[in-house]
Amino acid sequence: MVLTIPLVLLLAVVAVMLLRFRAVGAGAAVVVALFGFYLADTGAADTVNQLVTAVTGALADTGR
């Protein structure tokens, strides 16, 4: 059976865990979240999306 987890959910869990264990402050988490929203509006969004797709595809292939 294959389990699929959306990347945004995985990143949200990591962010919550970092905040919970005080590895990062709330201010830094807000800045990073806002940076992500602004990055999505730039021309770099397609490149970042392709990079993440390639990396997750490569990770999926290593498990076989």
C-alpha positions in Angstrom: 0.0 0.0 0.0 1.3 3.5 -0.9 0.7 6.3 1.5 0.6 9.8 0.0 1.1 12.9 2.2 0.8 16.4 0.7 4.1 18.3 1.0 2.4 21.3 2.5 1.0 19.1 5.3 4.4 17.6 6.0 6.0 21.1 6.1 3.2 22.3 8.5 3.9 19.4 10.8 7.6 20.2 10.8 7.0 23.9 11.5 4.7 23.1 14.4 7.2 20.7 15.9 10.0 23.3 15.6 7.8 25.8 17.4 6.7 23.3 20.0 10.3 22.3 20.8 11.4 26.0 20.7 13.9 25.3 18.0 12.6 28.4 16.2 10.7 31.4 17.5 7.2 32.4 16.5 8.5 35.5 14.7 10.9 33.5 12.6 8.1 31.0 11.7 5.9 33.9 10.6 8.7 35.4 8.5 9.4 32.1 6.8 5.7 31.6 6.1 5.3 35.0 4.6 8.5 34.4 2.5 6.8 31.3 1.1 3.7 33.2 0.1 5.7 36.0 -1.5 7.9 33.5 -3.3 4.9 31.8 -4.8 4.0 35.1 -6.5 7.4 35.4 -8.3 8.8 33.8 -11.4 10.8 31.5 -9.2 7.7 29.6 -8.1 7.8 27.3 -11.2 11.5 26.5 -10.7 11.0 25.8 -7.0 8.0 23.5 -7.8 10.0 21.6 -10.5 12.9 21.2 -8.0 10.6 19.9 -5.3 8.9 17.5 -7.7 12.3 16.2 -8.9 13.6 15.7 -5.4 10.4 13.9 -4.2 10.4 11.8 -7.3 14.0 10.8 -6.7 13.3 10.0 -3.1 10.3 7.8 -4.1 12.5 5.9 -6.6 15.1 5.1 -4.0 12.5 3.2 -1.9 11.9 0.7 -4.7 
